[in-house]
Amino acid sequence: MKQILFAILILLPARLFAAGGESSLWPIQKALTQKKYVDLTHEFAPGIPRWPGFPDETRKTIYWYDKRPDTIGVGFFSELFTHVGQWGTHVDPPAHFVKGLRTVDQIDLKEMILPLVVVDVHEEVAKNPDYILSTERLKKWEDAHGQIPASAFVAMRTDWSKRWPDAAKMENKDTNGVAHYPGWSLPALKYLYEDRKIAASGHETTDTDPGIATTKEDYSLETYILSTDHYQIELLTNLDQVPESGAIVVVSFPKPKGGSGFPARVFAILP
């Protein structure tokens, strides 16, 4: 990240620094507005794909423009939302699976703006929906793009999000009720979190673990990530619009006290 910001700074005209002073970050913001932004977030609404143990969202309009409350002189639009924390594109904090670790409100702000690494395996997944990302595939990425930087956000591109919002296509169950969708492998995750010291990871499916594992209630890979006191983002989209290296990801979400998870807004800034 430091190298990226330094590169932006040295390319900026000196006159841009005058407006905010030499220590101003305004020139960086101005430079970033010239870049392309890609939203990596699904819209959420009642009926979207979700873990089968969760209830559906409910939404109710409690105030409308032409029906003002008796105590207020103007009408306005306001809704009541009821949904689980793990809803739509969402953040899973460590406490989601591991008691005593960090909740949503305890995730540091510096973990929300990160170098974005996209491992593109969509062609492999098209041939094999049970595809599992291996350490060898990560090293192949490094052969092409250089070492995965520390504190990166690593996203696995599978193009599974193109099945959204069809829940049946997302689950991709066979006649025996076994789900078939791609996932990570434990060696790959250990390589990322222990060797490369990444900050977080994400994927387009509903789970970290592949469908053949979650069908058997095996969520050991998600447990591993969260047990390392790192967060993850599930149900990403539009990774096909982002380069495999060089972009920045911004991961944002509300701050519920002691929260177990929450819908997130995730976007990439392209080089």
N, C-alpha and C positions, 0 to 999 in steps of 0.2 A: 504494500500500500504506500509506503514512504516513497518508493521509487516512482510510482505512478504520479503522486502529487508533485514530486520534484520535477518530473518531466513536463507536467502541465505548467508549472511555474516558470521554467526557463524558456518556454515558448511564448509566454505572454509579453506583450509590449510593456515597457516600463511605465508608460503614461497611465495604464490601468490602475496602478497602485496608488496614484495620487488621491483618488476619491476617498478611500478609506484609510489612508496612511500605510506605512511600510508593513505593519503587522496585520493588515486587514486580510480577511479571507474572501472578500467580495470578488476579487479577480478570479479566484478558483471557481466560485459559483457562476460567474459570468461565462467562464470557459465551458463549464459543464452544461449550461443551457444550450450550447451550440451542438451538443452531442445528441445521438439518437437514444431514446428511452424505450424499453420494452417491458410491458406489464407481464409479470410472471404469475398473476393471480387470477383464479376463477371468480366470477361473480357467485355469490351464494344466495340461496332461496329455498323455501320448502321443497322437498322432493329430490334434492341433489344426492349423488352417491355418498355413502357413509358406511362406517363400521356397523354391521348388522345389530350389534347390541345397543346402539344409540337410538333414542327417539327422534322423530322428525322435528324440524323447526316449526314453530308456530309464529305467526305475525299478525298483529292487529293494529288497525288505525284507530288511535284514541282521540285525536283532534284533527279537524279538517278546516280548510281555509274559510268556508262559508258558515261554519258552525263554531263560533268563538266560545271559549269558556266564559262563564258568567262574570268571573273576576278580572278578565282581561279585555281590553278594548279592541283587540285585533284578532283575526283568525289566523291559524297557522297549522302546518302539517306536522304530526308527530306520531311515531309508531312504537309499539311495544314488541320487542324481539325476544323470543325464548328459544335457545338452542344450547347444545353442549359446547364445551370449550373446543373440542376437536371437530370443528365444523368448517367445511370448505377447505380452501388453502389455509393451513393453520400451523401454529407453532406448538411443538411438544417440548416443554421444558423438562429438565432432569427429574423433577418431582412427579411428573406424570406416571413414571414407573417406579421410582426409587424414593421411598419415604425419607425425609430429612435433607434431600438435595434441593437445589434452587427451584423456586417457582417462577412464573412468568415475570412478576415484578422485580425479580432479583437478577435478571439477565442484564449484563452491563451494556451501556450504550455503545461502547467501542466494538461490541460483537455484532453490531447491526449494519456496519458499512465495511464490506470485505471484498478482497479480490475474488472474482468468480471463475471457477474452473468447471467447465461443462464436459463431461465424458460422454461422447456421442456413441451409443450402442443401438440406435434405432434399427439399423439394418439387421443386426444379430437377433434382435427381439422379433422382427418381422418373420424371421425364419423359425424362431423358437420362443414362444411366449413364456416358457419356464426359464428363460435366460437368467444367469446369476453372474453379477459383475465380479471378476477375479482380480487378484493382485497383478497378474501378468498383463491384464488389459490396462490397468493403471500405469504400469511401467511402459507400456506401448504409448500411452498418452504423453508420458514424460520424454520418451525418445523423440516425439514430434514437437513438443512445446517447451521442454525444459522442466526442471524439478517443480513439483507442486509447491507453491509458496506456503510458508507457515501462516496460520491464521486465515487461511482461505475458506471459502464456502464451496464445497464440491457438490455439484448437481449431476445426477445421472439422467441423461436424455434417452428416453425410450419411445417417445411419441405416443405413449399410452394415453396422454391427456386428450388426444384426438377422439377418444371414445366417449368423452364427457359430453352431456350429462347422463348417458345411458348406463344405469347401475349394473344391468345384466352384462353389458359389454365390458365394463370395468372389472367385474368379478371374473368373467370368462369361465364359467363352470362347465364341466363336462357332464355326461349323463349320470355319473356317480356322485355328483355334487362336489367334485374337487375343483378348486379355483386354480386357474392357470394365468398368472401374471408375473412379470420379472421382479427381481430383488437383488439385494446386495449379498456378499459373502462375508463371513467373519474375518478371514485373513485380509480381505481388501479393506474392511473397516479398521482393523488393527493397524494396517499399514498407514492409513490416512491419519488416524487419531494419535497413534503412538509414535510412528516414525516421522511422518510429515507434520505433525502437530497442527492439524487444521482446526478451525473454530467451530464449524457446523457443516451439515450436509442436508441434501434434500432430494426429492424424487417426485415423479408424476403419479405414482400409484397411491392407493390408500394405505399401504403398509411398507415398512422397511424390508420385512421378510417376504420372500416369494410366496405366491398363492398356494403352492403345494405344501408349504410349511404352515401358513396361517389356517389352512383347512383343518390341520391337526392341533390348532390352538398353540402353535409354536411361534412365539414372538421374541425369541432369544436375541435376534440381531438388534431390534429396537431397544431391548433391555440393555444390551451392551453399550450402545451409543449414549443413552441417557445415564447409565451408571458411571460414565466417564465425566459427568457433570457438564456435558455439552447439550445444546438443543438441536432439534432437526425441524425441517419444514416438509410437510406432506402435501400432495395434490398440487404440485407446481404445474404451470402450463407455459406454452410459447417458447420453450427452450430451443425449438428449431429456428428461432429468429435471433439467437445469441451465438457469438463465436465461442469456440472451445477455450480460448484464452484471451486475456487482455481486458475483459470487461470488469466493471464493479457492480456488486449487488447491494441493494439497500433492503434490509429486512425490518419491517416495522409492525407493531401490534399494540393494542391497548395495554393498560397496566392494572389489571385486577389484583388487588391485594391477596397474596397467597394463591394466585390462580394456577389451575392445573393445565391450562392451555387456552388458546383463543384464536379466532380467525386473524390471519395476518395479511398485510399488504406488502408484496414483494415485487421489486422491479430492478431491472438491469440498466446500467448506463454504459453504452458501447463506446469502444475506443474510436 
